[in-house]
């Protein structure tokens, strides 16, 4: 079974060993065919607290770590 990976931007790192990542996607409206931008927030486990706000990161789906954490930080993407 393949695990999901996605890329997003860190919007918060105030929690201990946890980052909040915003993932933006574009979807096409069924009826009007207009492209709509949607944003989804995920809580990801960051073991070493190495991410800062504004970083572009890769996160991977994993088994539940806590009540809301189901993703873990993989690496930073350097632009």
N, CA, C and O atoms as a Maestro MAE file, in Angstrom:
{
 s_m_m2io_version
 :::
 2.0.0
}

f_m_ct {
 s_m_title
 :::
 protein
 m_atom[316] {
  # First column is atom index #
  i_m_mmod_type
  r_m_x_coord
  r_m_y_coord
  r_m_z_coord
  i_m_residue_number
  s_m_chain_name
  s_m_pdb_residue_name
  s_m_pdb_atom_name
  i_m_atomic_number
  :::
  1 25 0.841 -1.188 0.000 1 A "UNK " " N  " 7
  2 3 0.000 0.000 0.000 1 A "UNK " " CA " 6
  3 2 0.878 1.241 0.000 1 A "UNK " " C  " 6
  4 15 1.743 1.390 0.863 1 A "UNK " " O  " 8
  5 25 0.667 2.116 -0.946 2 A "UNK " " N  " 7
  6 3 1.448 3.344 -1.046 2 A "UNK " " CA " 6
  7 2 0.922 4.383 -0.057 2 A "UNK " " C  " 6
  8 15 -0.286 4.537 0.120 2 A "UNK " " O  " 8
  9 25 1.848 5.086 0.580 3 A "UNK " " N  " 7
  10 3 1.432 6.134 1.504 3 A "UNK " " CA " 6
  11 2 1.389 7.462 0.777 3 A "UNK " " C  " 6
  12 15 2.160 7.700 -0.154 3 A "UNK " " O  " 8
  13 25 0.486 8.322 1.206 4 A "UNK " " N  " 7
  14 3 0.318 9.620 0.566 4 A "UNK " " CA " 6
  15 2 1.414 10.573 1.003 4 A "UNK " " C  " 6
  16 15 1.791 10.607 2.174 4 A "UNK " " O  " 8
  17 25 1.920 11.339 0.064 5 A "UNK " " N  " 7
  18 3 2.868 12.410 0.338 5 A "UNK " " CA " 6
  19 2 2.313 13.679 -0.285 5 A "UNK " " C  " 6
  20 15 1.678 13.640 -1.339 5 A "UNK " " O  " 8
  21 25 2.555 14.800 0.371 6 A "UNK " " N  " 7
  22 3 2.097 16.070 -0.171 6 A "UNK " " CA " 6
  23 2 3.057 17.177 0.228 6 A "UNK " " C  " 6
  24 15 3.855 17.019 1.152 6 A "UNK " " O  " 8
  25 25 2.973 18.287 -0.468 7 A "UNK " " N  " 7
  26 3 3.850 19.427 -0.237 7 A "UNK " " CA " 6
  27 2 3.010 20.593 0.245 7 A "UNK " " C  " 6
  28 15 1.936 20.860 -0.293 7 A "UNK " " O  " 8
  29 25 3.503 21.288 1.264 8 A "UNK " " N  " 7
  30 3 2.774 22.425 1.804 8 A "UNK " " CA " 6
  31 2 3.699 23.409 2.478 8 A "UNK " " C  " 6
  32 15 4.916 23.228 2.509 8 A "UNK " " O  " 8
  33 25 3.094 24.467 3.024 9 A "UNK " " N  " 7
  34 3 3.838 25.543 3.675 9 A "UNK " " CA " 6
  35 2 3.544 25.527 5.166 9 A "UNK " " C  " 6
  36 15 2.389 25.405 5.572 9 A "UNK " " O  " 8
  37 25 4.595 25.650 5.992 10 A "UNK " " N  " 7
  38 3 4.431 25.670 7.443 10 A "UNK " " CA " 6
  39 2 3.816 27.012 7.839 10 A "UNK " " C  " 6
  40 15 4.363 28.070 7.528 10 A "UNK " " O  " 8
  41 25 2.666 26.958 8.531 11 A "UNK " " N  " 7
  42 3 2.008 28.189 8.965 11 A "UNK " " CA " 6
  43 2 2.078 28.375 10.472 11 A "UNK " " C  " 6
  44 15 1.765 29.455 10.974 11 A "UNK " " O  " 8
  45 25 2.490 27.329 11.211 12 A "UNK " " N  " 7
  46 3 2.650 27.446 12.655 12 A "UNK " " CA " 6
  47 2 3.601 26.367 13.162 12 A "UNK " " C  " 6
  48 15 3.581 25.230 12.691 12 A "UNK " " O  " 8
  49 25 4.439 26.746 14.139 13 A "UNK " " N  " 7
  50 3 5.331 25.777 14.778 13 A "UNK " " CA " 6
  51 2 5.359 25.995 16.288 13 A "UNK " " C  " 6
  52 15 6.359 25.691 16.938 13 A "UNK " " O  " 8
  53 25 4.287 26.511 16.842 14 A "UNK " " N  " 7
  54 3 4.238 26.874 18.254 14 A "UNK " " CA " 6
  55 2 4.079 25.678 19.181 14 A "UNK " " C  " 6
  56 15 4.399 25.772 20.366 14 A "UNK " " O  " 8
  57 25 3.595 24.565 18.668 15 A "UNK " " N  " 7
  58 3 3.423 23.379 19.498 15 A "UNK " " CA " 6
  59 2 4.726 22.585 19.567 15 A "UNK " " C  " 6
  60 15 5.560 22.661 18.664 15 A "UNK " " O  " 8
  61 25 4.888 21.833 20.634 16 A "UNK " " N  " 7
  62 3 6.083 21.017 20.817 16 A "UNK " " CA " 6
  63 2 6.021 19.796 19.886 16 A "UNK " " C  " 6
  64 15 5.089 18.996 19.963 16 A "UNK " " O  " 8
  65 25 7.016 19.665 19.015 17 A "UNK " " N  " 7
  66 3 7.147 18.546 18.066 17 A "UNK " " CA " 6
  67 2 5.978 18.449 17.079 17 A "UNK " " C  " 6
  68 15 5.703 17.373 16.546 17 A "UNK " " O  " 8
  69 25 5.296 19.565 16.836 18 A "UNK " " N  " 7
  70 3 4.175 19.568 15.898 18 A "UNK " " CA " 6
  71 2 4.232 20.830 15.041 18 A "UNK " " C  " 6
  72 15 4.506 21.923 15.537 18 A "UNK " " O  " 8
  73 25 3.971 20.658 13.755 19 A "UNK " " N  " 7
  74 3 3.856 21.805 12.858 19 A "UNK " " CA " 6
  75 2 2.483 21.758 12.193 19 A "UNK " " C  " 6
  76 15 1.894 20.691 12.023 19 A "UNK " " O  " 8
  77 25 1.989 22.934 11.822 20 A "UNK " " N  " 7
  78 3 0.753 23.032 11.066 20 A "UNK " " CA " 6
  79 2 1.137 23.380 9.637 20 A "UNK " " C  " 6
  80 15 1.836 24.364 9.394 20 A "UNK " " O  " 8
  81 25 0.674 22.564 8.690 21 A "UNK " " N  " 7
  82 3 1.040 22.722 7.284 21 A "UNK " " CA " 6
  83 2 -0.215 23.016 6.476 21 A "UNK " " C  " 6
  84 15 -1.211 22.301 6.582 21 A "UNK " " O  " 8
  85 25 -0.161 24.080 5.661 22 A "UNK " " N  " 7
  86 3 -1.258 24.431 4.767 22 A "UNK " " CA " 6
  87 2 -0.943 23.891 3.379 22 A "UNK " " C  " 6
  88 15 0.099 24.207 2.804 22 A "UNK " " O  " 8
  89 25 -1.845 23.076 2.844 23 A "UNK " " N  " 7
  90 3 -1.679 22.491 1.514 23 A "UNK " " CA " 6
  91 2 -2.731 23.091 0.593 23 A "UNK " " C  " 6
  92 15 -3.932 22.961 0.829 23 A "UNK " " O  " 8
  93 25 -2.258 23.751 -0.463 24 A "UNK " " N  " 7
  94 3 -3.167 24.399 -1.410 24 A "UNK " " CA " 6
  95 2 -3.380 23.502 -2.626 24 A "UNK " " C  " 6
  96 15 -2.431 22.934 -3.167 24 A "UNK " " O  " 8
  97 25 -4.636 23.384 -3.046 25 A "UNK " " N  " 7
  98 3 -4.972 22.619 -4.246 25 A "UNK " " CA " 6
  99 2 -5.906 23.443 -5.114 25 A "UNK " " C  " 6
  100 15 -6.578 24.355 -4.633 25 A "UNK " " O  " 8
  101 25 -5.939 23.118 -6.384 26 A "UNK " " N  " 7
  102 3 -6.854 23.778 -7.302 26 A "UNK " " CA " 6
  103 2 -7.819 22.740 -7.844 26 A "UNK " " C  " 6
  104 15 -7.407 21.685 -8.328 26 A "UNK " " O  " 8
  105 25 -9.120 23.048 -7.759 27 A "UNK " " N  " 7
  106 3 -10.147 22.148 -8.278 27 A "UNK " " CA " 6
  107 2 -11.042 22.906 -9.249 27 A "UNK " " C  " 6
  108 15 -11.205 24.122 -9.152 27 A "UNK " " O  " 8
  109 25 -11.605 22.176 -10.166 28 A "UNK " " N  " 7
  110 3 -12.483 22.772 -11.159 28 A "UNK " " CA " 6
  111 2 -13.930 22.616 -10.701 28 A "UNK " " C  " 6
  112 15 -14.349 21.519 -10.334 28 A "UNK " " O  " 8
  113 25 -14.686 23.694 -10.720 29 A "UNK " " N  " 7
  114 3 -16.087 23.654 -10.331 29 A "UNK " " CA " 6
  115 2 -16.857 22.818 -11.355 29 A "UNK " " C  " 6
  116 15 -16.675 22.981 -12.562 29 A "UNK " " O  " 8
  117 25 -17.721 21.921 -10.863 30 A "UNK " " N  " 7
  118 3 -18.432 21.013 -11.770 30 A "UNK " " CA " 6
  119 2 -19.315 21.750 -12.768 30 A "UNK " " C  " 6
  120 15 -19.273 21.469 -13.966 30 A "UNK " " O  " 8
  121 25 -20.104 22.683 -12.280 31 A "UNK " " N  " 7
  122 3 -21.081 23.342 -13.142 31 A "UNK " " CA " 6
  123 2 -20.485 24.492 -13.935 31 A "UNK " " C  " 6
  124 15 -20.731 24.619 -15.135 31 A "UNK " " O  " 8
  125 25 -19.697 25.335 -13.265 32 A "UNK " " N  " 7
  126 3 -19.230 26.572 -13.900 32 A "UNK " " CA " 6
  127 2 -17.832 26.482 -14.487 32 A "UNK " " C  " 6
  128 15 -17.388 27.424 -15.142 32 A "UNK " " O  " 8
  129 25 -17.134 25.392 -14.276 33 A "UNK " " N  " 7
  130 3 -15.797 25.140 -14.827 33 A "UNK " " CA " 6
  131 2 -14.757 26.170 -14.400 33 A "UNK " " C  " 6
  132 15 -13.719 26.298 -15.049 33 A "UNK " " O  " 8
  133 25 -15.015 26.901 -13.331 34 A "UNK " " N  " 7
  134 3 -14.050 27.868 -12.829 34 A "UNK " " CA " 6
  135 2 -13.056 27.150 -11.910 34 A "UNK " " C  " 6
  136 15 -13.435 26.249 -11.162 34 A "UNK " " O  " 8
  137 25 -11.806 27.547 -11.969 35 A "UNK " " N  " 7
  138 3 -10.777 26.969 -11.111 35 A "UNK " " CA " 6
  139 2 -10.857 27.649 -9.744 35 A "UNK " " C  " 6
  140 15 -10.811 28.875 -9.644 35 A "UNK " " O  " 8
  141 25 -10.975 26.837 -8.699 36 A "UNK " " N  " 7
  142 3 -11.106 27.337 -7.333 36 A "UNK " " CA " 6
  143 2 -9.897 26.869 -6.527 36 A "UNK " " C  " 6
  144 15 -9.510 25.703 -6.603 36 A "UNK " " O  " 8
  145 25 -9.302 27.782 -5.755 37 A "UNK " " N  " 7
  146 3 -8.179 27.430 -4.888 37 A "UNK " " CA " 6
  147 2 -8.720 27.026 -3.527 37 A "UNK " " C  " 6
  148 15 -9.488 27.764 -2.910 37 A "UNK " " O  " 8
  149 25 -8.316 25.849 -3.063 38 A "UNK " " N  " 7
  150 3 -8.735 25.365 -1.751 38 A "UNK " " CA " 6
  151 2 -7.499 25.137 -0.886 38 A "UNK " " C  " 6
  152 15 -6.449 24.732 -1.386 38 A "UNK " " O  " 8
  153 25 -7.629 25.397 0.406 39 A "UNK " " N  " 7
  154 3 -6.536 25.197 1.351 39 A "UNK " " CA " 6
  155 2 -6.987 24.242 2.435 39 A "UNK " " C  " 6
  156 15 -8.092 24.365 2.964 39 A "UNK " " O  " 8
  157 25 -6.128 23.285 2.766 40 A "UNK " " N  " 7
  158 3 -6.401 22.305 3.812 40 A "UNK " " CA " 6
  159 2 -5.247 22.345 4.806 40 A "UNK " " C  " 6
  160 15 -4.084 22.389 4.407 40 A "UNK " " O  " 8
  161 25 -5.566 22.330 6.107 41 A "UNK " " N  " 7
  162 3 -4.538 22.347 7.143 41 A "UNK " " CA " 6
  163 2 -4.332 20.941 7.699 41 A "UNK " " C  " 6
  164 15 -5.292 20.215 7.959 41 A "UNK " " O  " 8
  165 25 -3.073 20.573 7.877 42 A "UNK " " N  " 7
  166 3 -2.718 19.293 8.469 42 A "UNK " " CA " 6
  167 2 -1.751 19.536 9.624 42 A "UNK " " C  " 6
  168 15 -0.918 20.440 9.569 42 A "UNK " " O  " 8
  169 25 -1.871 18.720 10.665 43 A "UNK " " N  " 7
  170 3 -0.904 18.720 11.756 43 A "UNK " " CA " 6
  171 2 0.086 17.606 11.477 43 A "UNK " " C  " 6
  172 15 -0.304 16.463 11.239 43 A "UNK " " O  " 8
  173 25 1.369 17.942 11.507 44 A "UNK " " N  " 7
  174 3 2.413 16.970 11.195 44 A "UNK " " CA " 6
  175 2 3.415 16.871 12.341 44 A "UNK " " C  " 6
  176 15 3.698 17.859 13.019 44 A "UNK " " O  " 8
  177 25 3.947 15.667 12.546 45 A "UNK " " N  " 7
  178 3 4.919 15.419 13.613 45 A "UNK " " CA " 6
  179 2 6.307 15.835 13.143 45 A "UNK " " C  " 6
  180 15 6.790 15.359 12.116 45 A "UNK " " O  " 8
  181 25 6.952 16.734 13.907 46 A "UNK " " N  " 7
  182 3 8.299 17.215 13.613 46 A "UNK " " CA " 6
  183 2 9.168 16.883 14.823 46 A "UNK " " C  " 6
  184 15 9.243 17.667 15.770 46 A "UNK " " O  " 8
  185 25 9.823 15.726 14.794 47 A "UNK " " N  " 7
  186 3 10.541 15.196 15.961 47 A "UNK " " CA " 6
  187 2 11.619 16.136 16.500 47 A "UNK " " C  " 6
  188 15 11.773 16.262 17.715 47 A "UNK " " O  " 8
  189 25 12.366 16.798 15.612 48 A "UNK " " N  " 7
  190 3 13.498 17.620 16.050 48 A "UNK " " CA " 6
  191 2 13.169 19.110 16.147 48 A "UNK " " C  " 6
  192 15 14.063 19.911 16.421 48 A "UNK " " O  " 8
  193 25 11.930 19.498 15.933 49 A "UNK " " N  " 7
  194 3 11.519 20.914 15.947 49 A "UNK " " CA " 6
  195 2 12.397 21.759 15.021 49 A "UNK " " C  " 6
  196 15 12.846 22.838 15.408 49 A "UNK " " O  " 8
  197 25 12.641 21.273 13.804 50 A "UNK " " N  " 7
  198 3 13.552 21.965 12.897 50 A "UNK " " CA " 6
  199 2 12.859 22.893 11.906 50 A "UNK " " C  " 6
  200 15 13.537 23.669 11.231 50 A "UNK " " O  " 8
  201 25 11.551 22.842 11.797 51 A "UNK " " N  " 7
  202 3 10.832 23.685 10.843 51 A "UNK " " CA " 6
  203 2 10.498 25.035 11.452 51 A "UNK " " C  " 6
  204 15 10.238 25.156 12.649 51 A "UNK " " O  " 8
  205 25 10.513 26.056 10.584 52 A "UNK " " N  " 7
  206 3 10.091 27.388 10.996 52 A "UNK " " CA " 6
  207 2 8.967 27.843 10.070 52 A "UNK " " C  " 6
  208 15 8.769 27.277 8.995 52 A "UNK " " O  " 8
  209 25 8.237 28.865 10.493 53 A "UNK " " N  " 7
  210 3 7.118 29.371 9.710 53 A "UNK " " CA " 6
  211 2 7.629 29.854 8.351 53 A "UNK " " C  " 6
  212 15 8.623 30.575 8.273 53 A "UNK " " O  " 8
  213 25 6.946 29.452 7.292 54 A "UNK " " N  " 7
  214 3 7.316 29.849 5.945 54 A "UNK " " CA " 6
  215 2 8.059 28.783 5.160 54 A "UNK " " C  " 6
  216 15 8.194 28.905 3.942 54 A "UNK " " O  " 8
  217 25 8.544 27.741 5.821 55 A "UNK " " N  " 7
  218 3 9.242 26.650 5.128 55 A "UNK " " CA " 6
  219 2 8.287 25.882 4.228 55 A "UNK " " C  " 6
  220 15 7.122 25.685 4.572 55 A "UNK " " O  " 8
  221 25 8.781 25.449 3.081 56 A "UNK " " N  " 7
  222 3 8.044 24.549 2.199 56 A "UNK " " CA " 6
  223 2 8.523 23.139 2.542 56 A "UNK " " C  " 6
  224 15 9.717 22.847 2.466 56 A "UNK " " O  " 8
  225 25 7.582 22.264 2.922 57 A "UNK " " N  " 7
  226 3 7.948 20.940 3.422 57 A "UNK " " CA " 6
  227 2 7.167 19.834 2.724 57 A "UNK " " C  " 6
  228 15 6.106 20.066 2.145 57 A "UNK " " O  " 8
  229 25 7.716 18.632 2.794 58 A "UNK " " N  " 7
  230 3 7.034 17.428 2.338 58 A "UNK " " CA " 6
  231 2 6.557 16.689 3.584 58 A "UNK " " C  " 6
  232 15 7.324 16.490 4.525 58 A "UNK " " O  " 8
  233 25 5.277 16.279 3.586 59 A "UNK " " N  " 7
  234 3 4.744 15.500 4.692 59 A "UNK " " CA " 6
  235 2 4.182 14.192 4.147 59 A "UNK " " C  " 6
  236 15 3.783 14.106 2.985 59 A "UNK " " O  " 8
  237 25 4.158 13.178 5.004 60 A "UNK " " N  " 7
  238 3 3.710 11.850 4.598 60 A "UNK " " CA " 6
  239 2 2.667 11.351 5.587 60 A "UNK " " C  " 6
  240 15 2.794 11.549 6.795 60 A "UNK " " O  " 8
  241 25 1.644 10.707 5.065 61 A "UNK " " N  " 7
  242 3 0.599 10.154 5.905 61 A "UNK " " CA " 6
  243 2 1.162 8.980 6.715 61 A "UNK " " C  " 6
  244 15 1.985 8.209 6.222 61 A "UNK " " O  " 8
  245 25 0.705 8.860 7.963 62 A "UNK " " N  " 7
  246 3 1.180 7.804 8.843 62 A "UNK " " CA " 6
  247 2 0.049 7.375 9.776 62 A "UNK " " C  " 6
  248 15 -1.044 7.940 9.735 62 A "UNK " " O  " 8
  249 25 0.311 6.388 10.606 63 A "UNK " " N  " 7
  250 3 -0.702 5.969 11.575 63 A "UNK " " CA " 6
  251 2 -0.941 7.107 12.569 63 A "UNK " " C  " 6
  252 15 -0.063 7.951 12.745 63 A "UNK " " O  " 8
  253 25 -2.091 7.151 13.216 64 A "UNK " " N  " 7
  254 3 -2.386 8.251 14.142 64 A "UNK " " CA " 6
  255 2 -1.345 8.357 15.266 64 A "UNK " " C  " 6
  256 15 -1.036 7.379 15.948 64 A "UNK " " O  " 8
  257 25 -0.821 9.568 15.435 65 A "UNK " " N  " 7
  258 3 0.161 9.846 16.479 65 A "UNK " " CA " 6
  259 2 -0.535 10.428 17.704 65 A "UNK " " C  " 6
  260 15 -0.142 10.162 18.840 65 A "UNK " " O  " 8
  261 25 -1.572 11.225 17.460 66 A "UNK " " N  " 7
  262 3 -2.376 11.794 18.537 66 A "UNK " " CA " 6
  263 2 -3.800 11.968 18.012 66 A "UNK " " C  " 6
  264 15 -4.153 11.420 16.968 66 A "UNK " " O  " 8
  265 25 -4.610 12.727 18.733 67 A "UNK " " N  " 7
  266 3 -6.013 12.908 18.334 67 A "UNK " " CA " 6
  267 2 -6.136 13.520 16.940 67 A "UNK " " C  " 6
  268 15 -6.993 13.108 16.158 67 A "UNK " " O  " 8
  269 25 -5.291 14.495 16.624 68 A "UNK " " N  " 7
  270 3 -5.407 15.192 15.335 68 A "UNK " " CA " 6
  271 2 -4.216 14.983 14.403 68 A "UNK " " C  " 6
  272 15 -4.298 15.347 13.230 68 A "UNK " " O  " 8
  273 25 -3.126 14.416 14.877 69 A "UNK " " N  " 7
  274 3 -1.917 14.251 14.061 69 A "UNK " " CA " 6
  275 2 -1.917 12.920 13.330 69 A "UNK " " C  " 6
  276 15 -1.879 11.856 13.948 69 A "UNK " " O  " 8
  277 25 -1.960 12.994 11.990 70 A "UNK " " N  " 7
  278 3 -1.903 11.792 11.154 70 A "UNK " " CA " 6
  279 2 -0.857 11.914 10.052 70 A "UNK " " C  " 6
  280 15 -0.837 11.099 9.130 70 A "UNK " " O  " 8
  281 25 0.005 12.912 10.133 71 A "UNK " " N  " 7
  282 3 1.046 13.147 9.135 71 A "UNK " " CA " 6
  283 2 2.369 13.320 9.857 71 A "UNK " " C  " 6
  284 15 2.404 13.676 11.035 71 A "UNK " " O  " 8
  285 25 3.471 13.063 9.134 72 A "UNK " " N  " 7
  286 3 4.786 13.311 9.708 72 A "UNK " " CA " 6
  287 2 5.648 14.056 8.698 72 A "UNK " " C  " 6
  288 15 5.529 13.871 7.486 72 A "UNK " " O  " 8
  289 25 6.511 14.892 9.230 73 A "UNK " " N  " 7
  290 3 7.420 15.710 8.428 73 A "UNK " " CA " 6
  291 2 8.491 14.820 7.821 73 A "UNK " " C  " 6
  292 15 9.077 13.989 8.515 73 A "UNK " " O  " 8
  293 25 8.753 14.990 6.515 74 A "UNK " " N  " 7
  294 3 9.777 14.207 5.823 74 A "UNK " " CA " 6
  295 2 11.033 15.063 5.593 74 A "UNK " " C  " 6
  296 15 12.108 14.731 6.091 74 A "UNK " " O  " 8
  297 25 10.895 16.163 4.838 75 A "UNK " " N  " 7
  298 3 12.047 17.026 4.586 75 A "UNK " " CA " 6
  299 2 11.616 18.419 4.133 75 A "UNK " " C  " 6
  300 15 10.465 18.644 3.759 75 A "UNK " " O  " 8
  301 25 12.571 19.342 4.176 76 A "UNK " " N  " 7
  302 3 12.359 20.701 3.693 76 A "UNK " " CA " 6
  303 2 12.691 20.744 2.207 76 A "UNK " " C  " 6
  304 15 13.558 20.013 1.729 76 A "UNK " " O  " 8
  305 25 11.998 21.601 1.494 77 A "UNK " " N  " 7
  306 3 12.285 21.794 0.078 77 A "UNK " " CA " 6
  307 2 12.952 23.162 -0.062 77 A "UNK " " C  " 6
  308 15 12.395 24.185 0.337 77 A "UNK " " O  " 8
  309 25 14.147 23.160 -0.633 78 A "UNK " " N  " 7
  310 3 14.912 24.402 -0.785 78 A "UNK " " CA " 6
  311 2 14.606 24.980 -2.153 78 A "UNK " " C  " 6
  312 15 14.717 24.310 -3.180 78 A "UNK " " O  " 8
  313 25 14.218 26.248 -2.134 79 A "UNK " " N  " 7
  314 3 13.852 26.918 -3.392 79 A "UNK " " CA " 6
  315 2 14.955 27.887 -3.788 79 A "UNK " " C  " 6
  316 15 14.849 28.555 -4.816 79 A "UNK " " O  " 8
  :::
 }
 m_bond[315] {
  # First column is bond index #
  i_m_from
  i_m_to
  i_m_order
  :::
  1 1 2 1
  2 2 3 1
  3 3 4 2
  4 3 5 1
  5 5 6 1
  6 6 7 1
  7 7 8 2
  8 7 9 1
  9 9 10 1
  10 10 11 1
  11 11 12 2
  12 11 13 1
  13 13 14 1
  14 14 15 1
  15 15 16 2
  16 15 17 1
  17 17 18 1
  18 18 19 1
  19 19 20 2
  20 19 21 1
  21 21 22 1
  22 22 23 1
  23 23 24 2
  24 23 25 1
  25 25 26 1
  26 26 27 1
  27 27 28 2
  28 27 29 1
  29 29 30 1
  30 30 31 1
  31 31 32 2
  32 31 33 1
  33 33 34 1
  34 34 35 1
  35 35 36 2
  36 35 37 1
  37 37 38 1
  38 38 39 1
  39 39 40 2
  40 39 41 1
  41 41 42 1
  42 42 43 1
  43 43 44 2
  44 43 45 1
  45 45 46 1
  46 46 47 1
  47 47 48 2
  48 47 49 1
  49 49 50 1
  50 50 51 1
  51 51 52 2
  52 51 53 1
  53 53 54 1
  54 54 55 1
  55 55 56 2
  56 55 57 1
  57 57 58 1
  58 58 59 1
  59 59 60 2
  60 59 61 1
  61 61 62 1
  62 62 63 1
  63 63 64 2
  64 63 65 1
  65 65 66 1
  66 66 67 1
  67 67 68 2
  68 67 69 1
  69 69 70 1
  70 70 71 1
  71 71 72 2
  72 71 73 1
  73 73 74 1
  74 74 75 1
  75 75 76 2
  76 75 77 1
  77 77 78 1
  78 78 79 1
  79 79 80 2
  80 79 81 1
  81 81 82 1
  82 82 83 1
  83 83 84 2
  84 83 85 1
  85 85 86 1
  86 86 87 1
  87 87 88 2
  88 87 89 1
  89 89 90 1
  90 90 91 1
  91 91 92 2
  92 91 93 1
  93 93 94 1
  94 94 95 1
  95 95 96 2
  96 95 97 1
  97 97 98 1
  98 98 99 1
  99 99 100 2
  100 99 101 1
  101 101 102 1
  102 102 103 1
  103 103 104 2
  104 103 105 1
  105 105 106 1
  106 106 107 1
  107 107 108 2
  108 107 109 1
  109 109 110 1
  110 110 111 1
  111 111 112 2
  112 111 113 1
  113 113 114 1
  114 114 115 1
  115 115 116 2
  116 115 117 1
  117 117 118 1
  118 118 119 1
  119 119 120 2
  120 119 121 1
  121 121 122 1
  122 122 123 1
  123 123 124 2
  124 123 125 1
  125 125 126 1
  126 126 127 1
  127 127 128 2
  128 127 129 1
  129 129 130 1
  130 130 131 1
  131 131 132 2
  132 131 133 1
  133 133 134 1
  134 134 135 1
  135 135 136 2
  136 135 137 1
  137 137 138 1
  138 138 139 1
  139 139 140 2
  140 139 141 1
  141 141 142 1
  142 142 143 1
  143 143 144 2
  144 143 145 1
  145 145 146 1
  146 146 147 1
  147 147 148 2
  148 147 149 1
  149 149 150 1
  150 150 151 1
  151 151 152 2
  152 151 153 1
  153 153 154 1
  154 154 155 1
  155 155 156 2
  156 155 157 1
  157 157 158 1
  158 158 159 1
  159 159 160 2
  160 159 161 1
  161 161 162 1
  162 162 163 1
  163 163 164 2
  164 163 165 1
  165 165 166 1
  166 166 167 1
  167 167 168 2
  168 167 169 1
  169 169 170 1
  170 170 171 1
  171 171 172 2
  172 171 173 1
  173 173 174 1
  174 174 175 1
  175 175 176 2
  176 175 177 1
  177 177 178 1
  178 178 179 1
  179 179 180 2
  180 179 181 1
  181 181 182 1
  182 182 183 1
  183 183 184 2
  184 183 185 1
  185 185 186 1
  186 186 187 1
  187 187 188 2
  188 187 189 1
  189 189 190 1
  190 190 191 1
  191 191 192 2
  192 191 193 1
  193 193 194 1
  194 194 195 1
  195 195 196 2
  196 195 197 1
  197 197 198 1
  198 198 199 1
  199 199 200 2
  200 199 201 1
  201 201 202 1
  202 202 203 1
  203 203 204 2
  204 203 205 1
  205 205 206 1
  206 206 207 1
  207 207 208 2
  208 207 209 1
  209 209 210 1
  210 210 211 1
  211 211 212 2
  212 211 213 1
  213 213 214 1
  214 214 215 1
  215 215 216 2
  216 215 217 1
  217 217 218 1
  218 218 219 1
  219 219 220 2
  220 219 221 1
  221 221 222 1
  222 222 223 1
  223 223 224 2
  224 223 225 1
  225 225 226 1
  226 226 227 1
  227 227 228 2
  228 227 229 1
  229 229 230 1
  230 230 231 1
  231 231 232 2
  232 231 233 1
  233 233 234 1
  234 234 235 1
  235 235 236 2
  236 235 237 1
  237 237 238 1
  238 238 239 1
  239 239 240 2
  240 239 241 1
  241 241 242 1
  242 242 243 1
  243 243 244 2
  244 243 245 1
  245 245 246 1
  246 246 247 1
  247 247 248 2
  248 247 249 1
  249 249 250 1
  250 250 251 1
  251 251 252 2
  252 251 253 1
  253 253 254 1
  254 254 255 1
  255 255 256 2
  256 255 257 1
  257 257 258 1
  258 258 259 1
  259 259 260 2
  260 259 261 1
  261 261 262 1
  262 262 263 1
  263 263 264 2
  264 263 265 1
  265 265 266 1
  266 266 267 1
  267 267 268 2
  268 267 269 1
  269 269 270 1
  270 270 271 1
  271 271 272 2
  272 271 273 1
  273 273 274 1
  274 274 275 1
  275 275 276 2
  276 275 277 1
  277 277 278 1
  278 278 279 1
  279 279 280 2
  280 279 281 1
  281 281 282 1
  282 282 283 1
  283 283 284 2
  284 283 285 1
  285 285 286 1
  286 286 287 1
  287 287 288 2
  288 287 289 1
  289 289 290 1
  290 290 291 1
  291 291 292 2
  292 291 293 1
  293 293 294 1
  294 294 295 1
  295 295 296 2
  296 295 297 1
  297 297 298 1
  298 298 299 1
  299 299 300 2
  300 299 301 1
  301 301 302 1
  302 302 303 1
  303 303 304 2
  304 303 305 1
  305 305 306 1
  306 306 307 1
  307 307 308 2
  308 307 309 1
  309 309 310 1
  310 310 311 1
  311 311 312 2
  312 311 313 1
  313 313 314 1
  314 314 315 1
  315 315 316 2
  :::
 }
}
